[in-house]
Each structure stands twice: as C-alpha cells, then as structure tokens.
Amino acid sequence: MKKALIIIAIAVVALLLIFRPHTEKIGGGTALKEGMTAPSFTAQLSNGKTFKISENRNNVVVLNFWATWCGPCVGEMPAFEKLKNDRMSGVEIVAVNYKESKAEVDSFIKENGYTFDIAYDEKGEICDLYPTNGIPYTLIIKNGIIEKTFVGAPADAYNTYKAAIEECLK
C-alpha cells in the first residue's frame, strides 16, 4: 500500500512538471498588462520578411513567445497554424522564438510544416520588451494596445485565441 502511494505521488509530480508552463522568467522588468501600449520592435521572420509592430497598428496582432523545448508551446502551435489558415482579415499572427538559433527554429518549422509568421529572437531582445514569468506567452494587441494576455497554453488554444481575436475585431 505504501509503495503504491509513493508511485502515485511520483507520477503526479512528474505530470505536473511536464504539463506546466516553463517558468523561467524571460525579459526584464514588470510583466505587461492589458490596456498598456505594446512595445515597438522589428523582427526578422523565418520567411525572409520583416515584421514591425508599428506597421500593424490597424491590425489585430497575435504575438506569441515560445521555444522548441517548451512542451506546452509546441502543443499550441497547431492552433496558430489553424488561425492563420482561417484567413481573418486584419489579423497578423507572429510567434517569437525565445533565444534559439535560426537553424534550430528553421528545422522545427520544416519538420512541422508551419506557414504562419515565426520571428527569430536569438539574443532575447524582443523578449526583453515583453517580460513574463513563463512561456508560452501570448498577447492579443489591437491598435497598439494590449487587449488580452495569456501565460501558459489554454486547454483549447484555438477557440480561446479565436474568441479573443473576434472580440477585438468588433
């Protein structure tokens, strides 16, 4: 009986560690809150284009921070691909990779066939502008203002993010 309880306790702890958001603090300073202005940045995208948040003030921007080694981050990537394929007018989806090499990110993209915009942030300069206590970290931005923030992956990422986007499009 005692041995079974120990095994169950170990299993529960292991599951909690596997399915929690990564808790390494990224960025410097205090976390951004809804209603704040989204910090300006320019990022190189994996497709060779450049993304400037300042040029997307009239769009709803879904800004996600992630890493290939973060299980919950990888788990919600199909939701972003599906949102991109919804082709919602006035919506930009950008996933900013946290401090991994272009080669690692490109390999991940190729392996998974993702076509939504993925930005490189090898030095963490963009992440420094958007501090958080864990990834995945997703912000919904409208007219340069942060409307919604999500730390961790929602249970139903696609429908959660889609509802937040649709609310901003009203």
Rosetta constraint file for C-alpha pairs under 8 A:
AtomPair CA 1 CA 5 HARMONIC 6.40 0.50
AtomPair CA 2 CA 6 HARMONIC 6.37 0.50
AtomPair CA 3 CA 7 HARMONIC 6.30 0.50
AtomPair CA 4 CA 8 HARMONIC 6.18 0.50
AtomPair CA 5 CA 9 HARMONIC 6.06 0.50
AtomPair CA 6 CA 10 HARMONIC 6.18 0.50
AtomPair CA 7 CA 11 HARMONIC 6.17 0.50
AtomPair CA 8 CA 12 HARMONIC 6.16 0.50
AtomPair CA 9 CA 13 HARMONIC 6.25 0.50
AtomPair CA 10 CA 14 HARMONIC 6.11 0.50
AtomPair CA 11 CA 15 HARMONIC 6.19 0.50
AtomPair CA 12 CA 16 HARMONIC 6.22 0.50
AtomPair CA 13 CA 17 HARMONIC 6.23 0.50
AtomPair CA 14 CA 18 HARMONIC 6.22 0.50
AtomPair CA 15 CA 19 HARMONIC 6.11 0.50
AtomPair CA 16 CA 20 HARMONIC 5.99 0.50
AtomPair CA 18 CA 71 HARMONIC 7.44 0.50
AtomPair CA 19 CA 71 HARMONIC 7.30 0.50
AtomPair CA 19 CA 72 HARMONIC 6.68 0.50
AtomPair CA 20 CA 72 HARMONIC 7.37 0.50
AtomPair CA 20 CA 152 HARMONIC 7.44 0.50
AtomPair CA 21 CA 70 HARMONIC 7.67 0.50
AtomPair CA 21 CA 72 HARMONIC 6.30 0.50
AtomPair CA 21 CA 134 HARMONIC 5.87 0.50
AtomPair CA 21 CA 135 HARMONIC 5.65 0.50
AtomPair CA 21 CA 136 HARMONIC 6.54 0.50
AtomPair CA 21 CA 151 HARMONIC 7.55 0.50
AtomPair CA 21 CA 152 HARMONIC 4.96 0.50
AtomPair CA 21 CA 153 HARMONIC 7.26 0.50
AtomPair CA 22 CA 70 HARMONIC 6.47 0.50
AtomPair CA 22 CA 134 HARMONIC 5.04 0.50
AtomPair CA 22 CA 135 HARMONIC 5.30 0.50
AtomPair CA 22 CA 136 HARMONIC 7.36 0.50
AtomPair CA 22 CA 152 HARMONIC 7.95 0.50
AtomPair CA 23 CA 133 HARMONIC 5.59 0.50
AtomPair CA 23 CA 134 HARMONIC 4.20 0.50
AtomPair CA 23 CA 135 HARMONIC 6.86 0.50
AtomPair CA 24 CA 133 HARMONIC 6.21 0.50
AtomPair CA 24 CA 134 HARMONIC 5.72 0.50
AtomPair CA 24 CA 135 HARMONIC 7.91 0.50
AtomPair CA 25 CA 131 HARMONIC 7.36 0.50
AtomPair CA 25 CA 132 HARMONIC 5.87 0.50
AtomPair CA 25 CA 133 HARMONIC 4.32 0.50
AtomPair CA 25 CA 134 HARMONIC 5.88 0.50
AtomPair CA 26 CA 127 HARMONIC 6.33 0.50
AtomPair CA 26 CA 128 HARMONIC 6.73 0.50
AtomPair CA 26 CA 130 HARMONIC 7.96 0.50
AtomPair CA 26 CA 131 HARMONIC 5.44 0.50
AtomPair CA 26 CA 132 HARMONIC 5.53 0.50
AtomPair CA 26 CA 133 HARMONIC 6.36 0.50
AtomPair CA 26 CA 134 HARMONIC 7.01 0.50
AtomPair CA 27 CA 124 HARMONIC 7.38 0.50
AtomPair CA 27 CA 125 HARMONIC 7.95 0.50
AtomPair CA 27 CA 126 HARMONIC 7.99 0.50
AtomPair CA 27 CA 127 HARMONIC 4.94 0.50
AtomPair CA 27 CA 128 HARMONIC 3.42 0.50
AtomPair CA 27 CA 129 HARMONIC 6.20 0.50
AtomPair CA 27 CA 130 HARMONIC 5.93 0.50
AtomPair CA 27 CA 131 HARMONIC 3.95 0.50
AtomPair CA 27 CA 132 HARMONIC 6.50 0.50
AtomPair CA 28 CA 128 HARMONIC 5.13 0.50
AtomPair CA 28 CA 129 HARMONIC 7.10 0.50
AtomPair CA 28 CA 130 HARMONIC 7.78 0.50
AtomPair CA 28 CA 131 HARMONIC 5.48 0.50
AtomPair CA 29 CA 131 HARMONIC 6.24 0.50
AtomPair CA 30 CA 131 HARMONIC 6.32 0.50
AtomPair CA 30 CA 132 HARMONIC 7.63 0.50
AtomPair CA 31 CA 130 HARMONIC 6.87 0.50
AtomPair CA 31 CA 131 HARMONIC 4.95 0.50
AtomPair CA 31 CA 132 HARMONIC 5.22 0.50
AtomPair CA 31 CA 133 HARMONIC 7.80 0.50
AtomPair CA 32 CA 36 HARMONIC 6.73 0.50
AtomPair CA 32 CA 130 HARMONIC 6.64 0.50
AtomPair CA 32 CA 131 HARMONIC 6.89 0.50
AtomPair CA 32 CA 132 HARMONIC 7.79 0.50
AtomPair CA 33 CA 146 HARMONIC 7.05 0.50
AtomPair CA 33 CA 149 HARMONIC 7.30 0.50
AtomPair CA 34 CA 145 HARMONIC 7.65 0.50
AtomPair CA 34 CA 146 HARMONIC 4.99 0.50
AtomPair CA 34 CA 147 HARMONIC 5.11 0.50
AtomPair CA 34 CA 148 HARMONIC 5.68 0.50
AtomPair CA 34 CA 149 HARMONIC 6.75 0.50
AtomPair CA 35 CA 145 HARMONIC 5.85 0.50
AtomPair CA 35 CA 146 HARMONIC 5.35 0.50
AtomPair CA 35 CA 147 HARMONIC 6.01 0.50
AtomPair CA 36 CA 145 HARMONIC 5.68 0.50
AtomPair CA 36 CA 146 HARMONIC 5.58 0.50
AtomPair CA 37 CA 144 HARMONIC 5.79 0.50
AtomPair CA 37 CA 145 HARMONIC 4.52 0.50
AtomPair CA 37 CA 146 HARMONIC 6.12 0.50
AtomPair CA 38 CA 141 HARMONIC 7.18 0.50
AtomPair CA 38 CA 144 HARMONIC 5.51 0.50
AtomPair CA 38 CA 145 HARMONIC 5.56 0.50
AtomPair CA 38 CA 146 HARMONIC 5.86 0.50
AtomPair CA 39 CA 129 HARMONIC 6.29 0.50
AtomPair CA 39 CA 130 HARMONIC 7.46 0.50
AtomPair CA 40 CA 52 HARMONIC 7.49 0.50
AtomPair CA 40 CA 53 HARMONIC 5.81 0.50
AtomPair CA 40 CA 54 HARMONIC 6.05 0.50
AtomPair CA 41 CA 52 HARMONIC 5.94 0.50
AtomPair CA 41 CA 53 HARMONIC 5.98 0.50
AtomPair CA 41 CA 54 HARMONIC 7.45 0.50
AtomPair CA 41 CA 126 HARMONIC 6.72 0.50
AtomPair CA 42 CA 50 HARMONIC 6.88 0.50
AtomPair CA 42 CA 51 HARMONIC 5.63 0.50
AtomPair CA 42 CA 52 HARMONIC 4.42 0.50
AtomPair CA 42 CA 53 HARMONIC 6.69 0.50
AtomPair CA 43 CA 50 HARMONIC 5.66 0.50
AtomPair CA 43 CA 51 HARMONIC 5.20 0.50
AtomPair CA 43 CA 52 HARMONIC 6.52 0.50
AtomPair CA 43 CA 119 HARMONIC 5.94 0.50
AtomPair CA 43 CA 120 HARMONIC 6.79 0.50
AtomPair CA 43 CA 121 HARMONIC 7.56 0.50
AtomPair CA 43 CA 126 HARMONIC 8.00 0.50
AtomPair CA 44 CA 48 HARMONIC 6.67 0.50
AtomPair CA 44 CA 49 HARMONIC 6.20 0.50
AtomPair CA 44 CA 50 HARMONIC 4.70 0.50
AtomPair CA 44 CA 51 HARMONIC 6.43 0.50
AtomPair CA 44 CA 119 HARMONIC 5.65 0.50
AtomPair CA 44 CA 120 HARMONIC 6.06 0.50
AtomPair CA 45 CA 49 HARMONIC 5.35 0.50
AtomPair CA 45 CA 50 HARMONIC 5.66 0.50
AtomPair CA 45 CA 51 HARMONIC 6.76 0.50
AtomPair CA 45 CA 117 HARMONIC 6.32 0.50
AtomPair CA 45 CA 118 HARMONIC 5.49 0.50
AtomPair CA 45 CA 119 HARMONIC 4.29 0.50
AtomPair CA 45 CA 120 HARMONIC 6.31 0.50
AtomPair CA 46 CA 106 HARMONIC 6.97 0.50
AtomPair CA 46 CA 117 HARMONIC 7.00 0.50
AtomPair CA 46 CA 118 HARMONIC 5.66 0.50
AtomPair CA 46 CA 119 HARMONIC 6.04 0.50
AtomPair CA 46 CA 120 HARMONIC 7.08 0.50
AtomPair CA 47 CA 117 HARMONIC 7.39 0.50
AtomPair CA 47 CA 118 HARMONIC 7.97 0.50
AtomPair CA 51 CA 55 HARMONIC 7.96 0.50
AtomPair CA 52 CA 56 HARMONIC 6.93 0.50
AtomPair CA 53 CA 57 HARMONIC 6.94 0.50
AtomPair CA 53 CA 144 HARMONIC 7.80 0.50
AtomPair CA 54 CA 144 HARMONIC 7.52 0.50
AtomPair CA 56 CA 60 HARMONIC 7.67 0.50
AtomPair CA 56 CA 61 HARMONIC 7.30 0.50
AtomPair CA 56 CA 92 HARMONIC 7.91 0.50
AtomPair CA 56 CA 143 HARMONIC 7.76 0.50
AtomPair CA 56 CA 144 HARMONIC 7.81 0.50
AtomPair CA 57 CA 142 HARMONIC 6.87 0.50
AtomPair CA 57 CA 143 HARMONIC 4.47 0.50
AtomPair CA 57 CA 144 HARMONIC 5.19 0.50
AtomPair CA 58 CA 90 HARMONIC 7.36 0.50
AtomPair CA 58 CA 142 HARMONIC 7.19 0.50
AtomPair CA 58 CA 143 HARMONIC 5.41 0.50
AtomPair CA 59 CA 90 HARMONIC 4.71 0.50
AtomPair CA 59 CA 91 HARMONIC 5.45 0.50
AtomPair CA 59 CA 92 HARMONIC 6.69 0.50
AtomPair CA 59 CA 142 HARMONIC 6.31 0.50
AtomPair CA 59 CA 143 HARMONIC 6.67 0.50
AtomPair CA 60 CA 90 HARMONIC 6.11 0.50
AtomPair CA 60 CA 91 HARMONIC 4.77 0.50
AtomPair CA 60 CA 92 HARMONIC 6.24 0.50
AtomPair CA 60 CA 140 HARMONIC 6.90 0.50
AtomPair CA 60 CA 141 HARMONIC 5.56 0.50
AtomPair CA 60 CA 142 HARMONIC 4.65 0.50
AtomPair CA 60 CA 143 HARMONIC 7.12 0.50
AtomPair CA 60 CA 165 HARMONIC 7.01 0.50
AtomPair CA 60 CA 168 HARMONIC 6.90 0.50
AtomPair CA 60 CA 169 HARMONIC 7.23 0.50
AtomPair CA 61 CA 91 HARMONIC 5.85 0.50
AtomPair CA 61 CA 92 HARMONIC 4.78 0.50
AtomPair CA 61 CA 93 HARMONIC 5.89 0.50
AtomPair CA 61 CA 94 HARMONIC 7.43 0.50
AtomPair CA 61 CA 139 HARMONIC 7.90 0.50
AtomPair CA 61 CA 140 HARMONIC 5.80 0.50
AtomPair CA 61 CA 141 HARMONIC 4.98 0.50
AtomPair CA 61 CA 142 HARMONIC 6.48 0.50
AtomPair CA 62 CA 91 HARMONIC 7.48 0.50
AtomPair CA 62 CA 92 HARMONIC 6.14 0.50
AtomPair CA 62 CA 93 HARMONIC 4.70 0.50
AtomPair CA 62 CA 94 HARMONIC 6.17 0.50
AtomPair CA 62 CA 138 HARMONIC 6.96 0.50
AtomPair CA 62 CA 139 HARMONIC 5.88 0.50
AtomPair CA 62 CA 140 HARMONIC 4.76 0.50
AtomPair CA 62 CA 141 HARMONIC 6.43 0.50
AtomPair CA 62 CA 165 HARMONIC 7.89 0.50
AtomPair CA 63 CA 93 HARMONIC 6.24 0.50
AtomPair CA 63 CA 94 HARMONIC 5.12 0.50
AtomPair CA 63 CA 95 HARMONIC 5.84 0.50
AtomPair CA 63 CA 96 HARMONIC 7.28 0.50
AtomPair CA 63 CA 138 HARMONIC 5.52 0.50
AtomPair CA 63 CA 139 HARMONIC 5.14 0.50
AtomPair CA 63 CA 140 HARMONIC 6.41 0.50
AtomPair CA 63 CA 141 HARMONIC 7.58 0.50
AtomPair CA 64 CA 93 HARMONIC 7.98 0.50
AtomPair CA 64 CA 94 HARMONIC 6.28 0.50
AtomPair CA 64 CA 95 HARMONIC 4.45 0.50
AtomPair CA 64 CA 96 HARMONIC 5.90 0.50
AtomPair CA 64 CA 136 HARMONIC 6.92 0.50
AtomPair CA 64 CA 137 HARMONIC 5.63 0.50
AtomPair CA 64 CA 138 HARMONIC 4.21 0.50
AtomPair CA 64 CA 139 HARMONIC 6.41 0.50
AtomPair CA 65 CA 95 HARMONIC 5.76 0.50
AtomPair CA 65 CA 96 HARMONIC 4.83 0.50
AtomPair CA 65 CA 97 HARMONIC 5.91 0.50
AtomPair CA 65 CA 98 HARMONIC 6.53 0.50
AtomPair CA 65 CA 127 HARMONIC 7.55 0.50
AtomPair CA 65 CA 135 HARMONIC 6.42 0.50
AtomPair CA 65 CA 136 HARMONIC 5.61 0.50
AtomPair CA 65 CA 137 HARMONIC 5.10 0.50
AtomPair CA 65 CA 138 HARMONIC 6.29 0.50
AtomPair CA 66 CA 70 HARMONIC 7.06 0.50
AtomPair CA 66 CA 73 HARMONIC 5.40 0.50
AtomPair CA 66 CA 74 HARMONIC 7.73 0.50
AtomPair CA 66 CA 95 HARMONIC 6.90 0.50
AtomPair CA 66 CA 96 HARMONIC 6.33 0.50
AtomPair CA 66 CA 97 HARMONIC 5.14 0.50
AtomPair CA 66 CA 98 HARMONIC 5.78 0.50
AtomPair CA 66 CA 135 HARMONIC 5.89 0.50
AtomPair CA 66 CA 136 HARMONIC 5.07 0.50
AtomPair CA 66 CA 137 HARMONIC 6.98 0.50
AtomPair CA 67 CA 73 HARMONIC 6.46 0.50
AtomPair CA 67 CA 74 HARMONIC 7.46 0.50
AtomPair CA 67 CA 97 HARMONIC 5.42 0.50
AtomPair CA 67 CA 98 HARMONIC 5.38 0.50
AtomPair CA 67 CA 99 HARMONIC 7.80 0.50
AtomPair CA 67 CA 100 HARMONIC 7.32 0.50
AtomPair CA 67 CA 135 HARMONIC 7.93 0.50
AtomPair CA 67 CA 136 HARMONIC 7.89 0.50
AtomPair CA 68 CA 73 HARMONIC 7.28 0.50
AtomPair CA 68 CA 74 HARMONIC 6.29 0.50
AtomPair CA 68 CA 105 HARMONIC 7.46 0.50
AtomPair CA 68 CA 108 HARMONIC 7.22 0.50
AtomPair CA 69 CA 74 HARMONIC 7.86 0.50
AtomPair CA 70 CA 74 HARMONIC 6.31 0.50
AtomPair CA 70 CA 135 HARMONIC 7.52 0.50
AtomPair CA 70 CA 136 HARMONIC 7.70 0.50
AtomPair CA 71 CA 75 HARMONIC 6.04 0.50
AtomPair CA 72 CA 76 HARMONIC 6.41 0.50
AtomPair CA 72 CA 136 HARMONIC 6.72 0.50
AtomPair CA 72 CA 152 HARMONIC 7.07 0.50
AtomPair CA 72 CA 153 HARMONIC 5.79 0.50
AtomPair CA 73 CA 77 HARMONIC 6.65 0.50
AtomPair CA 73 CA 135 HARMONIC 6.86 0.50
AtomPair CA 73 CA 136 HARMONIC 5.01 0.50
AtomPair CA 73 CA 152 HARMONIC 7.88 0.50
AtomPair CA 73 CA 153 HARMONIC 6.83 0.50
AtomPair CA 75 CA 153 HARMONIC 7.88 0.50
AtomPair CA 76 CA 80 HARMONIC 6.99 0.50
AtomPair CA 76 CA 153 HARMONIC 6.46 0.50
AtomPair CA 76 CA 157 HARMONIC 6.17 0.50
AtomPair CA 76 CA 158 HARMONIC 7.88 0.50
AtomPair CA 77 CA 81 HARMONIC 6.47 0.50
AtomPair CA 78 CA 82 HARMONIC 6.12 0.50
AtomPair CA 79 CA 83 HARMONIC 6.13 0.50
AtomPair CA 79 CA 157 HARMONIC 6.01 0.50
AtomPair CA 79 CA 158 HARMONIC 4.56 0.50
AtomPair CA 80 CA 84 HARMONIC 6.09 0.50
AtomPair CA 80 CA 93 HARMONIC 7.26 0.50
AtomPair CA 80 CA 116 HARMONIC 7.11 0.50
AtomPair CA 80 CA 158 HARMONIC 7.08 0.50
AtomPair CA 81 CA 85 HARMONIC 6.21 0.50
AtomPair CA 81 CA 114 HARMONIC 6.37 0.50
AtomPair CA 81 CA 115 HARMONIC 6.77 0.50
AtomPair CA 81 CA 116 HARMONIC 5.87 0.50
AtomPair CA 82 CA 86 HARMONIC 6.29 0.50
AtomPair CA 82 CA 158 HARMONIC 7.37 0.50
AtomPair CA 83 CA 87 HARMONIC 7.18 0.50
AtomPair CA 83 CA 88 HARMONIC 7.85 0.50
AtomPair CA 83 CA 158 HARMONIC 6.98 0.50
AtomPair CA 83 CA 162 HARMONIC 7.10 0.50
AtomPair CA 84 CA 88 HARMONIC 7.55 0.50
AtomPair CA 84 CA 93 HARMONIC 6.87 0.50
AtomPair CA 84 CA 116 HARMONIC 5.98 0.50
AtomPair CA 87 CA 91 HARMONIC 7.96 0.50
AtomPair CA 91 CA 165 HARMONIC 7.93 0.50
AtomPair CA 93 CA 116 HARMONIC 6.64 0.50
AtomPair CA 93 CA 117 HARMONIC 6.24 0.50
AtomPair CA 94 CA 116 HARMONIC 7.08 0.50
AtomPair CA 94 CA 117 HARMONIC 4.90 0.50
AtomPair CA 94 CA 118 HARMONIC 5.55 0.50
AtomPair CA 94 CA 119 HARMONIC 6.71 0.50
AtomPair CA 95 CA 117 HARMONIC 6.38 0.50
AtomPair CA 95 CA 118 HARMONIC 4.71 0.50
AtomPair CA 95 CA 119 HARMONIC 5.97 0.50
AtomPair CA 96 CA 118 HARMONIC 5.88 0.50
AtomPair CA 96 CA 119 HARMONIC 4.60 0.50
AtomPair CA 96 CA 120 HARMONIC 6.04 0.50
AtomPair CA 96 CA 121 HARMONIC 6.53 0.50
AtomPair CA 96 CA 126 HARMONIC 7.96 0.50
AtomPair CA 97 CA 105 HARMONIC 7.46 0.50
AtomPair CA 97 CA 118 HARMONIC 7.13 0.50
AtomPair CA 97 CA 119 HARMONIC 6.10 0.50
AtomPair CA 97 CA 120 HARMONIC 5.47 0.50
AtomPair CA 97 CA 121 HARMONIC 5.76 0.50
AtomPair CA 97 CA 122 HARMONIC 7.69 0.50
AtomPair CA 98 CA 120 HARMONIC 7.60 0.50
AtomPair CA 98 CA 121 HARMONIC 5.82 0.50
AtomPair CA 98 CA 122 HARMONIC 6.72 0.50
AtomPair CA 98 CA 124 HARMONIC 6.18 0.50
AtomPair CA 98 CA 127 HARMONIC 6.97 0.50
AtomPair CA 99 CA 120 HARMONIC 7.80 0.50
AtomPair CA 99 CA 121 HARMONIC 5.51 0.50
AtomPair CA 99 CA 122 HARMONIC 4.04 0.50
AtomPair CA 99 CA 123 HARMONIC 5.56 0.50
AtomPair CA 99 CA 124 HARMONIC 5.36 0.50
AtomPair CA 100 CA 104 HARMONIC 6.39 0.50
AtomPair CA 100 CA 105 HARMONIC 6.72 0.50
AtomPair CA 100 CA 120 HARMONIC 7.72 0.50
AtomPair CA 100 CA 121 HARMONIC 7.24 0.50
AtomPair CA 100 CA 122 HARMONIC 5.27 0.50
AtomPair CA 101 CA 105 HARMONIC 6.34 0.50
AtomPair CA 101 CA 120 HARMONIC 7.78 0.50
AtomPair CA 101 CA 122 HARMONIC 5.77 0.50
AtomPair CA 102 CA 106 HARMONIC 5.86 0.50
AtomPair CA 102 CA 120 HARMONIC 6.56 0.50
AtomPair CA 102 CA 122 HARMONIC 7.46 0.50
AtomPair CA 103 CA 107 HARMONIC 6.03 0.50
AtomPair CA 104 CA 108 HARMONIC 6.28 0.50
AtomPair CA 105 CA 109 HARMONIC 6.20 0.50
AtomPair CA 105 CA 120 HARMONIC 7.73 0.50
AtomPair CA 106 CA 110 HARMONIC 6.08 0.50
AtomPair CA 107 CA 111 HARMONIC 5.99 0.50
AtomPair CA 108 CA 112 HARMONIC 6.19 0.50
AtomPair CA 109 CA 113 HARMONIC 5.68 0.50
AtomPair CA 109 CA 114 HARMONIC 5.39 0.50
AtomPair CA 109 CA 115 HARMONIC 7.90 0.50
AtomPair CA 110 CA 114 HARMONIC 7.06 0.50
AtomPair CA 121 CA 125 HARMONIC 6.46 0.50
AtomPair CA 121 CA 126 HARMONIC 6.33 0.50
AtomPair CA 121 CA 127 HARMONIC 7.47 0.50
AtomPair CA 124 CA 128 HARMONIC 6.08 0.50
AtomPair CA 125 CA 129 HARMONIC 6.89 0.50
AtomPair CA 126 CA 130 HARMONIC 6.77 0.50
AtomPair CA 127 CA 131 HARMONIC 6.26 0.50
AtomPair CA 132 CA 137 HARMONIC 7.24 0.50
AtomPair CA 132 CA 151 HARMONIC 7.75 0.50
AtomPair CA 133 CA 151 HARMONIC 7.89 0.50
AtomPair CA 134 CA 151 HARMONIC 6.33 0.50
AtomPair CA 134 CA 152 HARMONIC 6.91 0.50
AtomPair CA 135 CA 151 HARMONIC 6.26 0.50
AtomPair CA 135 CA 152 HARMONIC 5.81 0.50
AtomPair CA 136 CA 150 HARMONIC 7.98 0.50
AtomPair CA 136 CA 151 HARMONIC 5.99 0.50
AtomPair CA 136 CA 152 HARMONIC 4.95 0.50
AtomPair CA 136 CA 153 HARMONIC 6.15 0.50
AtomPair CA 137 CA 149 HARMONIC 7.38 0.50
AtomPair CA 137 CA 150 HARMONIC 5.68 0.50
AtomPair CA 137 CA 151 HARMONIC 4.58 0.50
AtomPair CA 137 CA 152 HARMONIC 6.09 0.50
AtomPair CA 137 CA 153 HARMONIC 7.88 0.50
AtomPair CA 138 CA 149 HARMONIC 5.74 0.50
AtomPair CA 138 CA 150 HARMONIC 5.07 0.50
AtomPair CA 138 CA 151 HARMONIC 6.56 0.50
AtomPair CA 139 CA 146 HARMONIC 6.62 0.50
AtomPair CA 139 CA 147 HARMONIC 7.42 0.50
AtomPair CA 139 CA 148 HARMONIC 5.61 0.50
AtomPair CA 139 CA 149 HARMONIC 4.48 0.50
AtomPair CA 139 CA 150 HARMONIC 6.37 0.50
AtomPair CA 140 CA 146 HARMONIC 6.01 0.50
AtomPair CA 140 CA 147 HARMONIC 5.54 0.50
AtomPair CA 140 CA 148 HARMONIC 5.02 0.50
AtomPair CA 140 CA 149 HARMONIC 6.45 0.50
AtomPair CA 140 CA 164 HARMONIC 7.23 0.50
AtomPair CA 140 CA 165 HARMONIC 7.00 0.50
AtomPair CA 141 CA 145 HARMONIC 5.36 0.50
AtomPair CA 141 CA 146 HARMONIC 4.43 0.50
AtomPair CA 141 CA 147 HARMONIC 5.42 0.50
AtomPair CA 141 CA 148 HARMONIC 7.16 0.50
AtomPair CA 142 CA 146 HARMONIC 6.54 0.50
AtomPair CA 142 CA 147 HARMONIC 6.51 0.50
AtomPair CA 142 CA 168 HARMONIC 6.60 0.50
AtomPair CA 147 CA 168 HARMONIC 7.67 0.50
AtomPair CA 148 CA 164 HARMONIC 7.25 0.50
AtomPair CA 150 CA 154 HARMONIC 7.80 0.50
AtomPair CA 153 CA 157 HARMONIC 6.46 0.50
AtomPair CA 154 CA 160 HARMONIC 6.95 0.50
AtomPair CA 156 CA 160 HARMONIC 6.02 0.50
AtomPair CA 157 CA 161 HARMONIC 5.93 0.50
AtomPair CA 158 CA 162 HARMONIC 5.93 0.50
AtomPair CA 159 CA 163 HARMONIC 5.97 0.50
AtomPair CA 160 CA 164 HARMONIC 6.42 0.50
AtomPair CA 161 CA 165 HARMONIC 6.11 0.50
AtomPair CA 162 CA 166 HARMONIC 6.05 0.50
AtomPair CA 163 CA 167 HARMONIC 6.14 0.50
AtomPair CA 164 CA 168 HARMONIC 6.45 0.50
AtomPair CA 165 CA 169 HARMONIC 6.28 0.50
AtomPair CA 166 CA 170 HARMONIC 6.55 0.50
